[in-house]
């Protein structure tokens, strides 16, 4: 099982980036990744496939998270530019 997850969050344009999370997103797209590089590559692919129209009504936030486990810590988010 992969330890990392590529996460793409589609958030309302009125929501501040620091407040955009899985709980506040309009849509969440998740894919497993085995390495940090693979996580960023998946995230870029998901961003391209999301096909968001231009404008300020929605934006995409990309993150790589550690998979939740019963014994491990919560998610660690690394922003991709």
C-alpha positions as protocol buffer text, in pm:
chain_id: "A"
residue {
  index: 1
  type: UNK
  ca { x: 0 y: 0 z: 0 }
}
residue {
  index: 2
  type: UNK
  ca { x: 118 y: 348 z: -87 }
}
residue {
  index: 3
  type: UNK
  ca { x: 203 y: 583 z: 201 }
}
residue {
  index: 4
  type: UNK
  ca { x: 127 y: 904 z: 9 }
}
residue {
  index: 5
  type: UNK
  ca { x: -186 y: 1048 z: -142 }
}
residue {
  index: 6
  type: UNK
  ca { x: -209 y: 1313 z: -414 }
}
residue {
  index: 7
  type: UNK
  ca { x: -501 y: 1538 z: -325 }
}
residue {
  index: 8
  type: UNK
  ca { x: -664 y: 1799 z: -548 }
}
residue {
  index: 9
  type: UNK
  ca { x: -913 y: 2028 z: -375 }
}
residue {
  index: 10
  type: UNK
  ca { x: -1157 y: 2237 z: -579 }
}
residue {
  index: 11
  type: UNK
  ca { x: -1245 y: 2536 z: -361 }
}
residue {
  index: 12
  type: UNK
  ca { x: -1477 y: 2834 z: -394 }
}
residue {
  index: 13
  type: UNK
  ca { x: -1301 y: 3149 z: -510 }
}
residue {
  index: 14
  type: UNK
  ca { x: -1434 y: 3331 z: -203 }
}
residue {
  index: 15
  type: UNK
  ca { x: -1251 y: 3091 z: 31 }
}
residue {
  index: 16
  type: UNK
  ca { x: -900 y: 3185 z: 147 }
}
residue {
  index: 17
  type: UNK
  ca { x: -632 y: 2934 z: 44 }
}
residue {
  index: 18
  type: UNK
  ca { x: -542 y: 2857 z: 407 }
}
residue {
  index: 19
  type: UNK
  ca { x: -908 y: 2770 z: 473 }
}
residue {
  index: 20
  type: UNK
  ca { x: -934 y: 2535 z: 173 }
}
residue {
  index: 21
  type: UNK
  ca { x: -936 y: 2180 z: 311 }
}
residue {
  index: 22
  type: UNK
  ca { x: -1106 y: 1847 z: 248 }
}
residue {
  index: 23
  type: UNK
  ca { x: -1391 y: 1967 z: 470 }
}
residue {
  index: 24
  type: UNK
  ca { x: -1446 y: 2299 z: 292 }
}
residue {
  index: 25
  type: UNK
  ca { x: -1372 y: 2197 z: -70 }
}
residue {
  index: 26
  type: UNK
  ca { x: -1646 y: 2178 z: -331 }
}
residue {
  index: 27
  type: UNK
  ca { x: -1484 y: 1862 z: -469 }
}
residue {
  index: 28
  type: UNK
  ca { x: -1192 y: 1638 z: -367 }
}
residue {
  index: 29
  type: UNK
  ca { x: -989 y: 1418 z: -602 }
}
residue {
  index: 30
  type: UNK
  ca { x: -749 y: 1165 z: -446 }
}
residue {
  index: 31
  type: UNK
  ca { x: -497 y: 925 z: -601 }
}
residue {
  index: 32
  type: UNK
  ca { x: -231 y: 702 z: -437 }
}
residue {
  index: 33
  type: UNK
  ca { x: 138 y: 779 z: -488 }
}
residue {
  index: 34
  type: UNK
  ca { x: 450 y: 587 z: -389 }
}
residue {
  index: 35
  type: UNK
  ca { x: 706 y: 870 z: -383 }
}
residue {
  index: 36
  type: UNK
  ca { x: 693 y: 1247 z: -333 }
}
residue {
  index: 37
  type: UNK
  ca { x: 785 y: 1298 z: -701 }
}
residue {
  index: 38
  type: UNK
  ca { x: 503 y: 1066 z: -810 }
}
residue {
  index: 39
  type: UNK
  ca { x: 267 y: 1255 z: -578 }
}
residue {
  index: 40
  type: UNK
  ca { x: 348 y: 1587 z: -744 }
}
residue {
  index: 41
  type: UNK
  ca { x: 320 y: 1434 z: -1091 }
}
residue {
  index: 42
  type: UNK
  ca { x: -23 y: 1288 z: -1009 }
}
residue {
  index: 43
  type: UNK
  ca { x: -130 y: 1621 z: -865 }
}
residue {
  index: 44
  type: UNK
  ca { x: -34 y: 1804 z: -1186 }
}
residue {
  index: 45
  type: UNK
  ca { x: -223 y: 1546 z: -1393 }
}
residue {
  index: 46
  type: UNK
  ca { x: -531 y: 1579 z: -1172 }
}
residue {
  index: 47
  type: UNK
  ca { x: -514 y: 1956 z: -1202 }
}
residue {
  index: 48
  type: UNK
  ca { x: -505 y: 1932 z: -1581 }
}
residue {
  index: 49
  type: UNK
  ca { x: -792 y: 1682 z: -1588 }
}
residue {
  index: 50
  type: UNK
  ca { x: -1006 y: 1895 z: -1356 }
}
residue {
  index: 51
  type: UNK
  ca { x: -1052 y: 2139 z: -1645 }
}
residue {
  index: 52
  type: UNK
  ca { x: -1158 y: 2432 z: -1431 }
}
residue {
  index: 53
  type: UNK
  ca { x: -1284 y: 2728 z: -1631 }
}
residue {
  index: 54
  type: UNK
  ca { x: -1102 y: 3059 z: -1597 }
}
residue {
  index: 55
  type: UNK
  ca { x: -1231 y: 3314 z: -1353 }
}
residue {
  index: 56
  type: UNK
  ca { x: -1239 y: 3361 z: -980 }
}
residue {
  index: 57
  type: UNK
  ca { x: -1539 y: 3148 z: -883 }
}
residue {
  index: 58
  type: UNK
  ca { x: -1328 y: 2833 z: -816 }
}
residue {
  index: 59
  type: UNK
  ca { x: -961 y: 2742 z: -779 }
}
residue {
  index: 60
  type: UNK
  ca { x: -757 y: 2427 z: -740 }
}
residue {
  index: 61
  type: UNK
  ca { x: -534 y: 2355 z: -441 }
}
residue {
  index: 62
  type: UNK
  ca { x: -291 y: 2063 z: -465 }
}
residue {
  index: 63
  type: UNK
  ca { x: -144 y: 1873 z: -171 }
}
residue {
  index: 64
  type: UNK
  ca { x: 52 y: 1557 z: -96 }
}
residue {
  index: 65
  type: UNK
  ca { x: -56 y: 1388 z: 226 }
}
residue {
  index: 66
  type: UNK
  ca { x: 62 y: 1092 z: 425 }
}
residue {
  index: 67
  type: UNK
  ca { x: -203 y: 822 z: 428 }
}
residue {
  index: 68
  type: UNK
  ca { x: -392 y: 810 z: 758 }
}
residue {
  index: 69
  type: UNK
  ca { x: -317 y: 507 z: 973 }
}
residue {
  index: 70
  type: UNK
  ca { x: -448 y: 408 z: 1314 }
}
residue {
  index: 71
  type: UNK
  ca { x: -98 y: 441 z: 1462 }
}
residue {
  index: 72
  type: UNK
  ca { x: 42 y: 731 z: 1261 }
}
residue {
  index: 73
  type: UNK
  ca { x: 11 y: 1107 z: 1273 }
}
residue {
  index: 74
  type: UNK
  ca { x: -246 y: 1310 z: 1083 }
}
residue {
  index: 75
  type: UNK
  ca { x: -194 y: 1436 z: 730 }
}
residue {
  index: 76
  type: UNK
  ca { x: 115 y: 1629 z: 636 }
}
residue {
  index: 77
  type: UNK
  ca { x: 46 y: 1876 z: 358 }
}
residue {
  index: 78
  type: UNK
  ca { x: 310 y: 1993 z: 117 }
}
residue {
  index: 79
  type: UNK
  ca { x: 195 y: 2259 z: -127 }
}
residue {
  index: 80
  type: UNK
  ca { x: 294 y: 2221 z: -487 }
}
residue {
  index: 81
  type: UNK
  ca { x: 348 y: 2533 z: -693 }
}
